[in-house]
């Protein structure tokens, strides 16, 4: 299932094309998986985000990583490839089709022993995890980001990095909700809630990057983070 918002650049199209065309390609079998997925319209992270992850994880060198949203297993395989065999990757997904494809990817790349795939609802699995994780990558249901945030911050090591993908809603994130198609309004509202909480929180340091459909980077400045109470009327 393609994400239509991924096709709506938040920067000039020629810049997006340059970032996807001119930056180094991934060699070997993982590169072939990326190319095949892009040709088939399979929703994986775009190449500019791939390159950024390579740079970021190359600097951070986390050894315990959590991913929420496995899809075909591309991004978790990429992280394993960047960090080497001593890094432990845990990933969560609930869709049977994606789980099967991810398992095939891991087997093909000989990563089945390094990557742990947890099958089920992230809302149910996250509270059972202990962590801490030095790096968490969240790329799942966009309306659930704000729901998953407290558990992600609990599991994140102090000064660790939480990276959240696709937060600009195809560049429409700042448009009035009345202009958003009704089927997308819950996502629009929840993404705005996420940004409002994270960007203003005194104990979180955050940065927004116009990669793909928007990347949000978060670090926590102390062990326990108190978040505003959820508005149950929404």
LINUR-V246171 format. One line per field, one symbol per residue. phi: phi as a letter, one per 30 degrees, with the letter a starting at -180 (. if undefined). psi: psi as a letter, one per 40 degrees, with the letter a starting at -180 (. if undefined). burial: b if it has 9 or more other C-alpha atoms within 8 Angstrom, else e. A space follows every 50 residues. Layout:
BEGIN
phi=???
psi=???
burial=???
END
This chain:
BEGIN
phi=.dcdddccdcbeedddddddccdedddidddddddddddciddcddddde dddeddddddhdcbbbbcjdhdiddddeddddcidddcccbbaccedded ddddddddchcddcccccckdedcdedddcidcdbbccbbdddcedddee dddddddeidbccccicchiicdcdeddddeedcdddedddddedddddc ddcbcbbcbdchcjbccbbccbdccccedddddd
psi=hihddeegieiiddddddddddihihiadddddddddddefhgiiidddd ddddddddddfiehihhhgdbeedddddddddeieeihhhihiehddddd ddddddddefedddhhhhhahdddddeeidaihdhhhhgahdeedddedd dddddhiheihhhhigeeffeedeiiddehideeddddddddddddddee hdehhiihhghbfhhhhhiieidhhhiihhhee.
burial=eeeeebebbbeeeeebebbbeebeeeeeebbbbbeebbeeebbbeeebbb bebbeebbeeebbbbbbbbbbbbbbbbbbbebbeeebbbbbbbbeeebbb bbbebbbebebbebbbbbebbbeebbeeeeeebbbbbbbeebbbbbebeb bbbbbbbbbbbbbbbbbbbbbebeeeeeebeeeebebbbbbbbbeebbbe eeebbbeeebebbbbbbbbbbeeebeeeeeeeee
END
